[in-house]
Amino acid sequence: QVQLVESGGGLVQAGGSLSLSCSASGRTSSITYMYWYRQAPGKGREYVAEIKRSDGHVDYADSVKGRFTISRDSSRDTLWLQMTSLKPDDTAAYYCRAAIVGQGVVWGQGTRVTVSS
C-alpha cells in the first residue's frame, strides 16, 4: 500500500511564494501518475497539476499555469508543488493524489495554504 503525507502549508502574503511537499512511502514503484488538488472553504475539489512518473510529463490547470511548478525529486519518493505569485484565491487545503497500479487512487491528508491580501 502507498501512503502520502503532505507538508509545507502556511501563511503567505499575496505575491509571495511557498513550496509544498508530499512524501510517498510503500510500494512507490507502482505509482503511474501523481497529482495536486485543492479545496477552498465551501468549494468543491479542484484539479491543480499532474506529473507522469514514466516520462515526467506535467500539466496544469489554467488557473495556476505559469505560477505553479510540479516536480519529483531524483529518488521519486517526494512530490513537490512550487507556488509563486500567490493570490488570495489560492487559499485552500492542498492534497496530493497518486494513481497506483493494483490499488486505484490514494490521497494524502492535506496541508492548508492561506494567502493574505
C-alpha positions in Angstrom: 0.0 0.0 0.0 1.2 3.5 -0.8 0.8 6.3 1.8 1.0 10.0 1.1 1.8 12.8 3.6 1.8 16.5 2.6 3.6 19.3 4.4 4.7 22.8 3.9 1.5 24.7 4.1 1.2 28.0 6.0 0.5 31.7 5.7 2.0 33.8 2.9 1.3 37.3 1.6 -0.1 37.9 -1.9 2.6 37.9 -4.5 4.8 35.6 -2.3 6.0 32.0 -2.8 5.5 28.7 -1.0 6.6 25.1 -1.6 4.6 22.1 -0.7 5.8 18.5 -0.5 4.2 15.1 -0.5 6.2 12.2 0.8 5.3 8.8 -0.6 6.0 5.5 1.2 5.2 1.9 0.5 5.3 0.4 -3.0 6.1 3.7 -4.8 7.2 1.9 -7.9 3.5 1.1 -8.6 2.6 4.8 -9.0 1.8 5.9 -12.5 0.6 9.5 -12.0 0.7 12.0 -9.2 -1.5 15.0 -8.8 -2.1 18.1 -6.7 -5.7 19.1 -5.9 -7.0 21.9 -3.7 -10.3 22.7 -1.9 -11.2 26.1 -0.7 -13.6 26.5 2.2 -17.2 26.0 0.9 -15.9 25.0 -2.5 -15.5 21.7 -4.4 -12.2 19.9 -5.0 -10.2 21.5 -7.8 -7.5 19.9 -10.0 -4.2 21.8 -9.9 -1.4 19.8 -11.6 -0.2 16.4 -12.5 3.1 14.6 -13.3 3.5 11.3 -15.1 6.0 9.0 -13.4 7.3 7.2 -16.5 8.5 10.2 -18.5 8.0 13.2 -16.2 5.3 14.9 -18.4 3.4 17.6 -16.5 0.2 19.5 -16.9 -1.5 22.3 -15.0 -4.9 23.9 -14.5 -5.3 27.2 -16.3 -5.7 29.0 -13.0 -2.2 28.1 -11.9 -0.3 27.8 -15.2 2.8 29.9 -15.3 2.8 30.3 -11.5 3.0 26.8 -10.1 5.5 24.0 -10.8 5.0 20.3 -10.1 8.1 18.1 -9.8 9.5 15.0 -8.2 13.0 14.6 -6.7 15.5 12.2 -8.1 14.5 9.5 -5.6 10.9 9.6 -6.9 9.8 9.5 -3.3 8.7 13.1 -2.9 6.3 15.2 -4.9 6.7 19.0 -4.8 4.5 21.9 -5.7 6.4 25.2 -6.0 3.9 28.1 -5.9 4.8 31.7 -6.9 2.9 34.9 -7.4 0.3 33.6 -5.0 -3.2 35.2 -4.9 -5.8 35.2 -2.2 -7.8 32.9 -4.4 -5.1 30.3 -4.0 -6.2 29.9 -0.3 -7.2 26.3 0.1 -6.3 22.9 1.6 -3.9 21.3 -0.8 -3.9 17.5 -1.3 -1.6 15.1 -3.2 -3.1 12.1 -5.0 -1.5 9.1 -6.6 -2.8 6.7 -9.2 -1.5 3.3 -8.4 -1.5 0.0 -10.3 -3.5 -2.5 -8.3 -4.6 0.0 -5.7 -6.6 2.7 -7.5 -6.2 6.2 -6.1 -4.9 7.3 -2.7 -4.9 10.7 -1.1 -2.8 12.5 1.4 -4.3 14.2 4.5 -3.9 17.7 3.1 -1.9 20.8 4.1 -3.5 24.3 4.4 -2.3 27.3 2.5 -3.6 30.8 3.4 -2.7 33.8 1.2 -3.4 37.2 2.7 -4.0 40.4 0.8 
